[in-house]
Amino acid sequence: MCAQCYYARVRQICANDDMITEYTQLFANGYKTVDAVEAEFNAAFGESFEYMDPVCFSHTLMPCP
């Protein structure tokens, strides 16, 4: 994305009350700790992320070490 396009988009968002409200709401939950994010991930995917390398299970041509 070119800088001119970026700044045009920023102006578009900031000039529209509804859009700026929606943008601000993206950050309404605030900061999360690493522990909180890991707990969410664990709830969604189980503890497998701690011992299974996801790269090994991707469909790439590179073998796992």
N, C-alpha and C positions, 0 to 999 in steps of 0.2 A: 504494500500500500504506500503510495507516495505521500509526502508530508502535506502537500496541498489537500489531498483527499482526507487525510486524517483531521486536519484543522477544520475543514468544511463539516465533517461529521461532528466534531466537538461543538462547533457553533450551532449546528442543527439540534443537538441534544440539549445544550444549555439554553437555547432560546425558546424551548417548548416546555411549559410547566409540567405537563404530564410525563414527558420523557425524563426530565431531570428528577422528578419524584421516583419514577421507576428505577433510575440509575442509583439514586441514593438508597433505595430499599435493598439493592443488591448487597449492601454492607451493613444492614440493620442488625444482623446477628453478632457482629463484632468479631473480635479475635478469638480463635480457638487454640488451645494448647495442643502440642504433639500428642499427648495422651488422649485427649478428646477425639482427635482425628483418627488415631489408631483404634480407639474403641468403636467408632462409627464404621471403619473399614472392617474390623473384626466382626461386628454384628452383621455386616452385609456379606462378607466372604469367608468367614471363619478364620481360624488361626493358620491356615495354609500359607498365607503370605509371609509368615515368619520362617518357614523352612523349605518352601518350594520356590525355585527360581522361575519366575514367569517367562523369562527369555527361553528357557528350555522347552516350554510348551507352545511357543509361538511357531507359526508356520514359516520359518525362515530357512534359508539354505545353509546357515552357519550351524555347525554342530556345537553342542554344549561341552564345556571342558570336563 
